[in-house]
C-alpha cells in the first residue's frame, strides 16, 4: 500500500550517504556545540544573530552578539580570515541564523549554522547566560 512516506523510493545508499555527510559541512547541532564549548579551545566563534535585547534576556554562554543585519567586515576584523563562525538564532521558527550564515559566507568567512537555536539548546537541557557581555568570544 502506498502512502506519503513510501510513494517516492528512498535514494540509493551511496547517494544518501553523500547527501547526509554533506549536511555536516553546513550545520552542527546543539549537543555537539555544547560539547565543543567545554574544551579550552572550541575551534569556533559562536554568534548569536538575534537582537541585543534578546541576547541580554538569554544567550548561550560564550556567544558573541552580532545581529544578522549588522554582520559586516568591520565587525569581523578582529578575527582571522580562517576563523569558523557558528551562528544561531531563536530556533526553527526563525531564519536569523540562515541570514547570518549568508552574510558570513558573502564575506568569505567559514560558517556553520547551529540547528535548533535557543529552542534546541533549551530542549537539550542546557543553560542560558544573561546580560550584555557582547564581546566575549568562545574561540
C-alpha positions in Angstrom: 0.0 0.0 0.0 1.4 3.4 -1.0 1.5 6.4 1.4 3.3 9.7 1.5 6.4 8.1 3.0 6.7 5.2 0.6 5.3 6.8 -2.6 8.8 8.1 -3.5 11.5 5.4 -3.1 14.5 6.2 -0.9 17.7 7.3 -2.6 20.4 4.7 -3.3 22.6 4.3 -0.2 25.6 5.9 -1.9 23.6 9.0 -2.8 22.0 9.2 0.6 25.5 8.9 2.2 26.8 11.8 0.1 23.7 13.9 0.9 23.7 13.4 4.6 27.5 13.7 5.0 27.4 17.0 3.1 25.0 18.4 5.6 27.7 18.4 8.3 29.7 21.0 6.3 26.8 23.4 6.7 25.3 22.6 10.1 26.0 21.4 13.6 23.7 20.8 16.4 23.2 22.0 20.0 24.7 18.9 21.6 27.9 19.0 19.5 28.2 22.8 20.0 27.8 22.4 23.8 30.4 19.6 23.9 32.9 21.7 21.9 32.4 24.7 24.2 33.5 22.6 27.1 37.0 22.4 25.6 39.6 25.0 26.2 39.6 25.9 22.5 36.3 25.1 20.8 37.7 26.0 17.4 35.0 28.5 16.5 33.3 31.7 17.5 29.7 31.2 18.5 27.5 34.1 17.2 24.1 34.9 18.5 22.4 36.6 15.5 19.4 37.9 17.4 18.9 41.5 18.6 20.8 42.8 21.6 17.6 42.8 23.7 17.0 39.1 23.0 20.7 38.3 23.7 20.6 40.1 27.0 17.5 38.1 28.1 19.2 34.8 27.5 22.0 33.5 25.2 24.4 30.6 25.0 27.4 31.1 27.3 30.4 32.2 25.4 28.4 33.6 22.4 29.1 37.0 20.9 26.1 39.1 19.8 26.2 40.2 16.2 22.7 40.7 14.9 22.4 39.2 11.4 21.7 42.6 9.9 24.9 44.0 11.4 27.3 41.4 10.1 29.8 43.5 8.1 33.5 43.1 7.6 34.4 45.8 10.1 32.7 43.8 12.8 34.8 40.8 12.0 38.3 42.3 11.5 39.4 41.2 15.0 39.0 37.5 13.8 41.4 35.7 11.5 40.0 35.1 8.0 40.1 31.4 8.7 38.0 31.7 11.9 35.0 29.4 11.8 31.8 31.0 12.9 28.8 29.0 14.2 25.6 31.1 14.1 22.3 30.6 15.8 19.0 32.5 16.4 15.8 31.8 18.3 15.1 28.4 16.8 13.5 26.5 14.0 10.8 29.2 13.6 13.5 31.9 13.0 15.6 32.4 9.9 18.0 34.8 11.5 20.8 32.2 11.7 20.4 31.5 8.0 20.6 35.2 7.2 23.7 35.5 9.4 25.3 32.5 7.6 24.6 34.1 4.2 26.2 37.3 5.3 29.2 35.5 6.7 29.6 33.4 3.5 29.3 36.5 1.3 32.2 38.0 3.4 34.2 34.9 2.6 34.1 33.6 6.2 33.8 29.9 7.1 30.4 29.4 8.7 28.0 26.7 10.1 24.5 27.1 11.4 23.6 25.6 14.8 20.4 23.8 14.1 17.7 24.3 16.7 18.9 27.7 18.0 17.9 28.7 21.5 14.9 26.4 21.4 17.0 23.4 20.7 19.6 24.4 23.3 16.9 24.6 26.0 15.3 21.3 24.7 18.7 19.6 25.4 18.6 20.9 29.0 21.5 23.4 28.6 21.5 26.6 30.5 21.5 30.2 29.1 23.5 33.2 30.3 22.1 36.6 30.7 23.5 40.1 30.4 25.4 42.2 28.0 28.8 40.6 27.6 28.5 41.1 23.8 32.3 40.9 23.1 33.0 37.6 24.9 34.2 35.1 22.3 34.3 31.3 22.5 37.4 30.9 20.3 
